[in-house]
Amino acid sequence: MQGDVINDIIEKAAHADGILLGLRAYFADVTPEIKAFIERAGMVASANVEKYTTLC
C-alpha cells in the first residue's frame, strides 16, 4: 500500500539495532496501534525471511 506509514516504520526498523515499544499501561492488552504494528511486521518478516534473518 502506498502512503501507509507502517511501511515506512518497518523499513526503518529493518535498519535499526533494536526496537523499543513504549506505551501507557493498557489493561490486559496492548493498544490497537502497537498490536497492528507487531502483526504487520511479523507478516512482512515471514514473507521475507531471507531479508530479515540474521546470524547470531
C-alpha positions as CSV (number, residue, x, y, z in Angstrom):
1,M,0.0,0.0,0.0
2,Q,1.4,3.4,-0.9
3,G,1.1,6.1,1.7
4,D,0.9,3.6,4.5
5,V,3.0,4.8,7.5
6,I,3.6,1.3,8.7
7,N,5.7,0.5,5.6
8,D,8.0,3.4,6.4
9,I,8.3,2.3,10.0
10,I,9.0,-1.3,9.0
11,E,11.7,-0.1,6.6
12,K,13.4,2.0,9.3
13,A,13.1,-0.9,11.8
14,A,14.8,-3.2,9.4
15,H,17.9,-1.0,9.6
16,A,17.8,-0.4,13.4
17,D,19.9,-2.2,16.0
18,G,16.7,-2.7,18.1
19,I,13.2,-1.6,18.6
20,L,11.8,-0.2,21.8
21,L,8.0,-0.1,22.0
22,G,6.7,2.3,24.7
23,L,3.1,2.9,25.6
24,R,0.8,3.7,28.5
25,A,-0.4,0.9,30.7
26,Y,-3.3,-0.6,28.9
27,F,-5.5,-3.1,30.8
28,A,-4.8,-6.7,29.8
29,D,-3.5,-5.9,26.3
30,V,-1.5,-3.5,24.2
31,T,-3.0,-0.7,22.3
32,P,-4.6,-1.5,18.9
33,E,-1.8,0.5,17.1
34,I,1.0,-1.4,18.7
35,K,-0.8,-4.7,18.1
36,A,-1.3,-3.8,14.4
37,F,2.4,-2.9,14.1
38,I,3.6,-6.1,15.6
39,E,1.2,-8.2,13.5
40,R,2.1,-6.3,10.2
41,A,5.8,-6.5,11.0
42,G,5.5,-10.2,11.7
43,M,3.8,-10.8,8.3
44,V,6.4,-8.8,6.5
45,A,9.2,-10.7,8.2
46,S,7.6,-14.1,7.5
47,A,7.1,-13.2,3.8
48,N,10.7,-12.0,3.5
49,V,12.6,-14.5,5.7
50,E,15.9,-14.1,3.7
51,K,15.9,-10.3,4.2
52,Y,15.2,-10.3,7.9
53,T,17.2,-13.3,9.1
54,T,20.5,-12.6,10.9
55,L,23.1,-14.9,12.2
56,C,23.7,-14.7,15.9
